[in-house]
């Protein structure tokens, strides 16, 4: 067996070190983007807890925007279009406050847009059942709490309770509405389902975007 020269040995050793460094770097990048996705998905999940409960004295109703569902879970391919005319206030709210807003600022190529729209169709199909169930839960609860709010309103109007008492009881009613809604979401694991779907979409998005675009998207989403 021929002996390996010292020069050859150094070259081989150097090559192994470089390959090892590249492997570690790739592993770090993999971990990095997966961590970013986890943070973004958790943010969308926490937005479900931050939905505000509102009241309308004129109609004596108690309600939440988008049926108490975070906007990121409602996004679909239609929001990628540049149509500013005829868009409803509700759809504009979702488009401008969801991750769609960050996508629209990335100077995407037509090929990328087509790919993202397809991924959004898959995303919508994934979330559909959970979204419909969340809307049903919201509709049933909002009717229940509308009756409770009307009782408080009538009591205030006929002088049974003072204005201050009315405000305090409405605050308690809002908190109870939100608490019961979220408890039902958690009971049926709706948040878990929606977060799994969003995680899959973000992973597909990462494959479509360049590194620069992905980093810009992540920075936008943090804001």
N, C-alpha and C positions, 0 to 999 in steps of 0.2 A: 504493500500500500504506500502510495506516495505521501510524503508529508506535506501538509498545507503550509505554504510560505507565510511568514509573519505579515506580509503585505496583504495577502489574500484573506487571512484571518481577520485583519482589521477592517477590510472592506465588508466581509460577511457580518461582522459584529455591528458595524455602522448601519448596514441595511436593516438588520433585525431591530435596532433601536428606533430607526425611522418608522418602520412598520408598526412597532408597538405604540409609538407616539400617535400615529395616525388613527390607530384603532381606538385609543383612549379618547382622542379628540372627537371621533365620530360617535362614540358612546356618550360623550358629554353633550354633544349637540342633540342627540336623540333624547337624552334625559331632559335637556333644557326645554325643547319645544313641548314635550309631554307635560312638563311642570307648568308651562305657560297655559296650555290647554286646560289643565286641572284648575288653575286659578281663575281662568275666564268662565269655566262652567260653574264653579262655585259662586262666582259673582252673579251670574244669571239666576242661580238658585236662591241666593240671598235677596235678590230683587223681588222674589215672590213674597218675602216677609215684609218688604217695604212698601207694598201697595197701600195707598191711602183710602180710607173710607170717608165718603162725602154724604151730605144730605142736601135736599132741595125742599125748601119750605113751600114753594108754590105748588108742588105736586105731592108733597109729604112722602117723599121717597128717600131711601137710603141705598147708596150704590158705590161701586168701584169702577174705575176705568178698565176697559178690556176684560171685564168679568173677573178681575182680581188675578189675571195671568200676566206674568212678566213679558215684556215686548219681544225679547229674544226668542221666546218659544212660539211666537206668532208669526215670525218672519217667513216669507216664501218668495218664490222667484219673481212674482209680479212687482215686488218692490224694487227690483233691479232696473226697471224701465225708467226712462227719463221723463215720464209724463207728469207735468205739473198742472195740467188742466183737467178738471173734473175729478181730481182725487179727493176723497172724503177726508174730513178732519180726523177721523179715527185712523184711517190708513196712513195719513201724513204723520200722525203721532207715532205710529209703530215704525214707519220707515226712518224717521229722523232720530229716534231714540234707541233703535235696535242696532245690532252689528251691521245691518245693511248700510247704515250711514258711513261706517268705516270702510266698507268694501267700495263704495262709490267714489272714494277719494284716492283710489290706488292706481288710476290710469291703466285699467285692465285691457288686455288685448281682446279681440273678438273671440278668439279661441278660449281664452280664460273665462270670459263671460258665459260662453255656452257651457263650459264645464261646470262652472259654479251654479248656473241655473239648474242643470241636471242634478247636482248634489242637493240643491234646495228642494227639488221635487222629491227626492228620496227622503230628505229631512222632514218635509211636511207629511209624507206618508207614514213616517215613523212616529210622529207626534200626534197624528190625527185622533186616535182613540182616546188618548189621555186628555187632549184638548177638549174633545166633545164631552167627556165625563166631567171635566172641570167646569165647563159651561153649564152643564145640567145641575151640578151641585150648587153653583152660584145662583142660577135662576130660582131654584127651590128655596134657598136660604134668603135671597133678597125679598121674595114674596113674604116669607115668614117675618123678617125684620121690618118690612114696610108696615105691616099691621102694628107691630110694637111701636114704631116711630109715630104712626098716626094717633095711637092712644096717648102718647106723650104730648103730641101737638094739640090734641083736643083738650087735654087736661090743662095745658098752658093757656089755651084760648078761653076756656071757661073759668079760669082763675083758681082751679084746684091746686095748681103748683105755681110757684113764682118763676120769673124769668131765669133767675140764677139756678133754681132747682131743675128747670127744664134743660138748661145748658149742661149741668152736671150729669143728668140722666142720659142725655144724648151722647155725651162723651163715653159713658159706660156702655151704652148700646153699641156704639161704633166698635169699641174694643171687643165686646162679646161677639159681634158679627164676624170680625176678622179672626178671632180665636177659633170660633167654630168652623169657619171656612178652612183654615189651615189644618185644623185637626182632621177634617175629612179628607183633605188632600194627602196628608201623611198616612192616614189609615189605609187609603187605597194605593199608596206608593206612587202617586202621580208625579211628584217631584223627581223621584228616582228615574222613572221612565223618561221624562223630558230631558233630564241631564244626560242620560245615556245617548239619546238621539243627538243632542247638541255636541257631545264629545265626538261622536262619529263624524258629524258634519265638519267640525274644526280639523279633525285629522285629514279628511279628504281635502279641505281647503289648503292645508299646509302643503299637500302634494302638488296643488295647482299653482300656488304663488311662488314667486322667486323669494330668496332669502330677504332681500331688501323689502319687498312688498309685505312679507309675513311680519317682519319686525315693525313696519309702519302700522300694520293692522293691529298688532298687539298693543303698541303705544296708544293708538287711537282708542282702543277698547278700554284701556285703563282709565281714561278721562271721564 
